[in-house]
Amino acid sequence: MTRVAAAIEVKDKVVSPRFLKAIKDVFLGIGLWRIWFMLGWQDIRLRYRRSHIGPFWITFSMALTVYTLSILYSHLWKISYHEYMLYFACGLLSWTFIVTIVTESTNVFSDAKGYLLQIQIPFSVFVMRMLVRNFIVFLHNFLAIIPLLVFYHTELNWHTLLIFPIIALIFLPAFTFSMLLAMVGLRYRDIGQFITNIMNLIFFFTPIMWLPTNLPQHLHFIIYYNPIAQLIELMRAPLMGQLPSEHAVVTMIMLFFVSLVLMLWCFSKVRHRIVFWL
Amino acid sequence: MAQIKLNSVSIEFPVFGLSAQSLKRQLLRVSTGGVLGKTEKQDLVTINALKNVSFQLNPGDRLGLLGHNGAGKSTLLRVISKIYEPTNGEISVHGKVSALLDVAMGMDSESTGYENIVIRGIFHGLSRREIKNKQDEIAEFTELGDYLAMPVRTYSTGMMLRLAFGIATSILPEILVLDEVIGAGDASFTKKAEERIRGMIQHSKIVVLSSHDQSAIEKNCNLLLLLNAGEVKYFGAVDEGLKLYEQGLAR
């Protein structure tokens, strides 16, 4: 990381210094993995302090939701329990991961006020902390659906292993998008509330509880142009032993580049003002 | 070489009222084509926390900051610690800065004393082994004994302060920035804390400390900066500056 910082220093005269400082913040922050890893773990520990099963409450709550609701909904949709259960579980797992990242993003910097006003520390550290925290939650949620994966092992094949590189890839847009939301959410405090509300709505417009086949053909644009639905497809498909659609991959890559450009643009402009907004 | 150089540094804080921070205002401004723009500008109150501050500190300098509440002492400390970037002017700081603005930063009440030592150590970029080495020294200084293996929430306020102070002062920086920490702790601990701070001050290359305690500045500093309403009123030798400050107080 210091080598990156040094290389940036050399180019300092060529490109705008504000842009370079923004880039530097991003890389230095990611390099401070000891700090964000520790903070992420600490968040989980604090949330479940003095509870006997601790973070396994996450697992329990996921299991409870998945195993009860899939019985109810398979009856509602009049499809076989076996067909529905794995689909619903994998979808909900992916949704929970994505939605908590999006909604928690807007509070990342205000939650870190205590640190940001006391020491000089890259802003990106706190976005990474939030991502790690949610990855730990994801792993606990994942435990809940392992019995399903074992039970329906006939559905599994080598595509299932794709989940690991896909999660790694999803971290790219997750990081850039969260940085962006963290800045905007800090400056405009209404954004956090707005996003929470919108995400609640998006849940119903995303095939998690319902199957894409339930939707009439002329309404398929709801899924096609819904980036969240595409991200979920990207995670759910391998878990169910399928290859994710090309469209889902393209959507993710586009999300990454759009949010990367927007994030760097905003961050270069406002990085030095962020502490004043706390 | 450690050095701090401020060149007409100003800090202007935006103060967001309920009206200015909401998105509605901004959207309205866009949709009405800037008619509301004028009132918007007037709504945005700013505070000039620092105005045209210039000075230079070289190795060996120990600077004391004096000023009334709201004079801009903490803001200046944050500028030197590179937390605030100047709105106007330039600052260059060479050397690793360690700011002791809040001794209890990052303390986790559910973790044990030992774990808190690790947390703080990681923030300072120490490896696990370096932290281990510090642990015994901190344990000895704080005199907390077996309590260090207990969650911090079981500590009394005084014990908590001891631990926080012990951890925060265990790392020797090139440039030390202190905010009102001298004399922290209960009576029996104060003397020990003072000694430790003095040791830190002696071993750092540059020290900047703000305090209301004039004797602390007299004892530890060779330079004094008087701040009033964000402006430098005096920068120079300590005894002369203290005289000025007392005159100002008498008036």
Interface residues (C-beta under 8 A of the other chain):
Chain A: L32 R34 I35 M38 Q42 R45 L46 R49 R50 G114 Y115 L116 L117 Q118 I119 Q120 I121 R187 Y188 R189 D190 I191 F194 H272 R273 V275 F276 W277
Chain B: F13 P14 F16 Q21 S22 L23 K24 Q26 R78 S81 K82 I83 Y84 E85 V97 A99 L101 D102 M105 G106 D108 E110 S111 I119 I122 F123 G125
